[in-house]
Structure formats: C-alpha cells, structure tokens
C-alpha cells in the first residue's frame, strides 16, 4: 500500500501545477499589441531590440514612456469598446488617474514586460557599483510626469 501513496500524491500535485501555468499564461497574455495593433507593436519590438542593448537608461526610459503615452491615447479612442476591468485598455485609462509610478507599474508592468520579452531584451540592469535598476521603473516615472513642466 505504501507504493500507491506516492502516485496519489503525485497525481494530486500535477493538476495544481497545470492550474498555475494556466493562471500565469492568462495574466501574461495582456499585450500592448491589443491596443496599438500589430504594425505599431512590431515597430516597437524592433526598436527595443536594436536600441536597448547599447542604450542609456536615461534615454530609453522616455522612449518607453512615449510608447505608453501613445498606447493611452489609442486606448482613449477605444474607450467604449472595452468594458473589461482587467483589460490593458482599462489599465491604461486608470494609469492616467494616478501620480504614483508604483501604481502605474501595478497596472501596466505585465504588458511592458511582455513587450521587452517579445523584443528579446531585458529591462533590468546592473550599474557599475552593482546596484540594480530598471528601464521600466524609470519609464513609469517619466510616464507619470509626462505633462509636467517644472520651468513654468
């Protein structure tokens, strides 16, 4: 009887793993491509693939923030089309109502991570002194302060 117990345990744990993979897959399926369309998205992927490896974070973060601003503009035009509160369109609309980069990250990071994954590049970086930082995190700050003009 002891020989059967491990197989029962194994069969019980297998469906749990399958559920986890399904849940991850459903969450990561949110893509900015749903908003901006395949042509623009392919252009963004191509740009990131070329620019990120040798690019400076302080130049790449505003680029990514501009992509998010554009996606938000397109999402505003489609606002009535998508009532799903978990959609990327809805998250983009909600992101315009906050001044906290961490809230923007909570709303959009899965789609931003997917963009970088599709481009085959990393958004995470390590500085010369070993400190870790992120192009994406810097971009969320740029996005939040997009319309600020401190010189006025």
C-alpha angles and dihedrals in degrees: 000000000000090000091062095052096070092050091052091049091047093051091049093053095046096068090048090057090048091053091050092051090048092050092049091047093051092050095046092050091082106105136173085230087077088064107034099032131241098285096055091040092053089051091052091048090050092048093050092046090057102034106038102063095061099016127116115242094229088059098040096049094063089046091055091043088054090052089053091047090052092048089050091052091052091046090054089056089051095042096121094046097068123048096165107118091209095053122114089240091058092045091052091051091049091049090065090061097062135072094196116098090204091059090050088051091052090051102042112017097098090057093044091049089051090052091054091044091052089050091050093234135114125242092197119087140181121221126223090266093049098259115143121227138162136232087209095053091049089048092054089057091048089049094051093049095039095120097037116113107187093185091066 
